[in-house]
């Protein structure tokens, strides 16, 4: 593949991370399902692009903060750097600061790390790229209803101290062990580069050897599973996966070439999930969120079995899924206005998973091979197997 052009990357990355107008994103959010939209090249190019936050999770700024009831805190976001270092963003009232809290003991105790200003409909967005490497996109200035000006800040000590992000940086040959990839969630036709955290310079910088895919999107998986990306094979236009076991120095590509020629995607989007790097599920859905095919691999993507999935009546899949300790596939799905989790051992027949508390429109995140985190508006939940959940006391 041609050498990436890093000249002018500083301006390009700064342009890409600006948040789109909230009304535009909110309208598109309901249609994202398991695929990110291709954005037309006409007008507002930069305004319709956002970097994947929380290692390719559903973007927190797609929702408007709702004022909590008196005496309550509302959970805006939750994530983790590994099985013991967990984070959450809380807000106590419509005009109160948004506060970042952190745990270093697996959720048993929490302390307040940082306060971010409230700015109307502009919540802070946090991305966890390493155990203590956090990126915050912080609203500044007057409220912008999701589209106001933001500044990017980085913490390398779990949110205790912050500095303005270095807009540039030397490309890295590989990701630092234990860290995740960063990249685009919503693509413009030319796409954008995969980035990696550089703790020494408190920056996110380009990966020197980019994955051999068009429209590459990082997959939300623990670093111990390898670094996975999804996209399209440049030669055939078919959906494809690339995985690196050496931090991105080299890549192995796998192409889903058994789909009908007419089903080639225009935007390379589908859902991919793995937790251990061996059991992998790829979900190919139509524009209405109906899965047409689920591919399952139990050997790290070397071989795949294709299944025709069956969901309970009325359910459609949303963006995001995960794989549990026993290899069960857990899909985020929606029935009318209600979100829920559907499970299947082989990708063929899915059934609702009973969990405590309402299911939020963020899929559960595997922060380690044996640790998952999710949240609703009031509570953060933790799981040791991806199926059974317990609420955490945030203090």
N, C-alpha and C positions, 0 to 999 in steps of 0.2 A: 504494500500500500504506500502511497506517497507520504513523504515526511510531513508531519503536521506543521502548519505555519504558525509559529508562536509570536511573530511580530504583530503587534497591535492586540495581543490577547488581553492585556490589562483593560483596555477600553471595552473589549467584547464581553469579558466576564462581568464587568460592572454593569453593562447594559442588560445582560441576560438575567441578573438576579433581581431586577426591579419588579415589584409586584404589579400584576395587571389590575385594571379597574375591577372593583369587587362585584358590581352587577354583572359584568361580562363573565367573570369566573364562576359566579354562582349559577348563572344560566347554563354554562357549559358543564358544571360539576355533575348535574343530574344526568348528563348524557355520557359521562366518561366511562361508566361501567368498568370493564376490565381493560379498556384501551384509552390511551391518551390521544387527544384530537390532533390531527394535522391542521396547522394554522395557515390560512391563506397568506400569500406574500404581499397582498395589497394592504397598505395602511398599517399602522400600529404594530410593526414587527416586534419591537422589543416589549411592547405592553402585553403581549399574549404568551410570553415565555417565562417559565419559572423553574428554578432549580429544584430537583427532588429533595424534599425535606424529610428528616428522620430515616435516611437510607431508603428512599423510594416508597414511603408511606403516603397516605392521602394527605394532602397539604392542609395544615391547621388553618391557614388563612382563608380556606374555602367556607368557613363558617363565621357567623357574627357572634361575638361574645354576648351572652344573655346575662342581665343583672341577676346575681344570686339573691335568694331571700335573706332577710335579716338574720345575721348570726351564722350564715353559711358561706363556705368557699366553693367556687365553681372550678372544676378541673378543665383547663383548656387543652392540655396536652400532657402525655406521659411517654417516657422512653428510657432507654438504658444503654450504658456503654459495655457492660458485661453482667455476669450474674449477680454481682454485689453492688455495683455502682448504678443507681437508678435516679431518674430526674422527673420532675413534674413542674408545670406552670399553673399557678392558681391565681384567682382574682376574687376579692371579697366584696366588691361593689362596682357599679358602673364607672365610677371615677377613681377607684382605688388603683394603686400601682399593681401591675402584674408581677408576681413574685416567683422566682425560680427556687425550688426546694430540691435538696439532694439527699440521697442515702448512700452510705458506704458499707452498709451491713445487710444488704439484701432486702431493705424495706422495713427493718425493725425500728429504726429511728431515722429522723429527718432533721435537717437544719436548713435555715434560710441562707441562700447563697447570693441572690441578686434581686434588685427591684428594677422593673422596666416601666416606663411611663404608659399610662392608659391614653389611648388616642382614638376615642370614639369606636368606630368599627374596625380598627386596625390592631389585631392582636399580634404580639411578638411571635415569631416562628423560630423554633429551635431545631437544629439538626445535630445528632450525636454521631460523630465520625470516629471516635475512639473512646476508650474508657473515661478519659477526662478531657477530650478534645470536643468542644462545643462551638457551634456557629449559631449566632442569633441575628436575625433580621429584625431590627428594632424600629418601630415607627417613630418619626420625629416630625416636629411642626404640627400644624393644625390637622384635625381629623380628616381623613380622606375617604371614608367609607370603603376601606379595603384597598384603596389605590393611592394612598398618600405617600409622601417621601419616606424612605427608610434608609438606615445606615447599617452596614454589616459589621458585627463585632465578633471576636474570637476569644475563647478562653481555653487555656491548656492545663488548667488546674481544677476542672470540674465546676466552673462557674464562680469561683471565689474572686477572681480578678479578670478583667476584660480589657482588650485593646482594640482599636480600630483595625480592621482587616487590611493586611498588606495587599494592595490591588494587583501586584505582580508576583513573580517568583520564578526560580529556575525549575524546569521540569524535573520530576523525579523518575528514576528508573523503575521504582516499585513502591507500592504502598508500605508504610511502616507496619511491622507486625502488630496485629491486634486492631488495626484501623480499617475503615470501610471506604468504598468508593463514593464519589459524588458526581452527579450529572444531571441532565435535563429530564424533566418529567413531561413537559409539553414541548413538542418539537416544531420548529420552523423547518422549511424544506432542507436547508443546509445542515440542520442538526447542531450539536455543540460537543465539545470535548469532554471526555471523562477526566475528572479531577481527583486528586488525593490530598489528604492533609499533610502539612509539613510542620510538625510541632516546633522545630527549632526556630522557624521564622514566623510562627503564628499565621500561616497562610494556607490557602488551598491552591494547589498548583497543578498544571497538566501532567498526566501520566505520559511518559515518553513514548511508550509503545501502546497505541490505542487499540482497542478490540477490533477484530476484522469484521465489523458489522456496520450496516447503515442504521442510523437512528438508535444508537446503543443506549440502553437504560440500565443502571445498576439494579441488581436484585437485592431485596432486603433479606440478608442472611448473615449469621454470625461469621466473622472472619475465619474461624477455624474450618468452615465449610468450603473455603476457597473463595475467590472473587468471581461472581457470576454476573453476566449482563445478558439482556435479551434485545432483539432487534430483527433486522432482515439481512439475509445473505446478499451481498452486493452483486454477485454473479447471476442469481436466479430470481431475486425479489421475494423469496419465500421466507417465512418466519424462521429464525435461527437463534441459537444459544452459543455463547462463548464462555469458557471458564478458564481461570488461571490458578495454578497451585503455587505460584512463586511471586505473588504480589503484583502481577500485571507485567512481568518481564516478557512472558510469552503466553500465547492463548491457544486453546483447542476449540475448534468450531464444530457445531452439530446443527444440521439443517433438517427441518421438518418437511420432507419432500414427498410425503404420501398424500397430502391434501390435493383436492382437484385443482386444476389449473385456474379455473374461474374464481377460486377462493383466495387467490393471492391478495394480501392486504395492501392498501394504499399507504398505510402509516406504520406498518411493522409492529403493531401493538398486540400484546397478549399478556397473560399473567403467568409468572414463573415463581415457584416456591421450592425451597429446600432449607433444611436446618442442619443436617449433618454432612451435606455434600455428596451423599450416596443416593438417598431416596429423593427424587425430584419429580414435581408435577408441573406440567404446562397445560394451561387452560385456554382454549381458543374459542372465543365467543363472538356472536354477531352484534350488530349495533344496538339491539334491544336488551343485551345482557343475557341472552340465552346461550349457554355453552354448546357448541357443536361437537367438540372433540376434547378429550382430556388424554394427554400423553403421560405415561408413568415410567420412570426409570428407577431401578434399584442398584445400578452399578455406576452411578455418577455421570449418567448421560451417554454411556457407551452404546447401550441398546434401549429401545423404547417400546412400550406396548400402548397401542391406541385403543381408547374406549369411547363408546357413545354414551355420554352421561345422562342420567335421569334425575331431575330435581323434583321435589314435591310441587304439586300444582300451585301455580301463582307466583312462585319464587323466581327471582332473577338475580344473577351474580353482580356484585359490585367490585370495585378495584381492590385487590389484595387477597392473599390467602397465606396459609402457613402449613407446615408439616410437623406433626407431633413426634414425641419420642418413639412411639410404636409404629410410625410410618403412616398415620392417618392424615388424609388431606382435609383441611379445614378452610372452607370458603366463606368469605363475607358475602351475605346475600340480603335481599330485601323482599318483603311481602307487603305490598301496598305502601304504607308509610312506616312500617316497622322493619328495623334491621335485625338480623339474626345470623347465627353461624350454622353451616351445614357441613356434615362430615361424611367421608367415604374412605374405606380402606384401600380401594383399588381404582377409584375414579369412575366407577360405573353407576352405582346407586347412592344418592346422597339423602341424608336424613337430618332433621333439626337437632342441634346440640342444646341440651338444657343447661343454662348457666345462671348464676345469681346476678341480679341487677340487669338493667337494660343494656343492650348491645349498641355501642356507638358506631358512627360511620367511619371509624378507623379499624382496619383489620388488626388482630393480635400480632405483636412483634416478637420474634425470637431474638432475645438479646444475648443468648448463650445456648449451647446445645441442650441444656436442661432447664431453661428459664424463659418464660414468656411474660409479656406485660400488655395490658389493655386498660381502657378506662371508659367510664361514662361521665356525665356532667358532674357527678358528686363523688365518685370513688375511683381509686386506682386498684386494679386487680392483678394478682401474680399467680403464675402456674408453674409447676415443676414438670409437667408432662404435656402441656398444651391443650388439655381437655378439662381438667378440674381446676377451679379458680378459687382464690381466697382474697377477701378485701384487705386493703392495707390501711392502717391508721396513720394519716399524714401529720398528725399532731396539731 
